[in-house]
Amino acid sequence: MKILIKIIVSVLLLVGSLNLRADANPDLWPYIHERMFEDAEIIEADFIKIDGPKRAASGAQVPVNIKLSKSEGIYIKKIHLIIDANPTQHAATYHLTDKTQNLDLFTRIRMETDSFVRVVGEDTEGNLYMSKVAIRASGGCSGYMDIHDPSLTKDLGKILVKAKEDFITTRIKHPNFSGLQKDQESGGYIPQWIVKQIRYDFNGERILAVENDISISQDPYLKFKFLKSNEGTLIVTATDSKSTIFLKSKKI
């Protein structure tokens, strides 16, 4: 009898834990679609792809990968990164060029709860193409950050750049306060302060430009494929929401 009771209790606990799980909610997307793209048709396509972990180790640093393959007659001018269940659904927009049409891009986002994460690509004719992935994560947008921790702003704006194996990798030292985190001392919210724009120029020509919102992680990270035909100078320009500009120049 005791063994039977243990089995029943174990089953009930398991069922309870399954019912408490929060899964990605598909019902949010129709409202986001209408607000961001009105009644425009969005086609799920295989030449654009987003991928990420099924369950993120941290909601504050969720790795995602965006891939774009060249498709005959289609030129993608920009890609929107969208997180359905975040307080602000738009995470970033990537403005592409001829040099980034075969895109392979890695970044890190914040997620407040389990959600579909989407990319919507827009071509020069205004057509829209989409890919999505469901990711389990929590607490990334409102998670605790100590505003008084000097390490958050030490070397503020320092841009680390690596160029290796046809990839450019950058990390920008910045707290990227979302505006949703509580200041434990005052009881109020830490004011929003984020890296809003990043631009990459090679030998004076733009190769990629990024518009970020609050869902990009602390110390914004970006890695993307860039097949250069010759050596030259890469200039990375970042601007935050206080209109402070950070620059980094590197021979690659």
Buried (B, 14 or more C-beta within 10 A) or exposed (E): EEEEEEEEEEEEEEEEEEEEEEEBBEEBBEEBBEEBBEEEEBEEBEBBBBBBEEEBEBBBBBBBBBBBBEBEEBEBBBBBBBBBBBBBBBBBBBBBBEBBBEBBBBBBBBBBBBBBBBBBBBBEEEBBBBBBBBBBBBBBBBBEBBBEEEEBEEEEBEBBBEBEEEBBBBBBBBBBBBBBBBBEEEEEBBEBBBBBBBBBBBEEEBBBBBBBBBBBBBBBBBBBBBEBEEEEEBBBBBBBBEEEEBEBEBEB
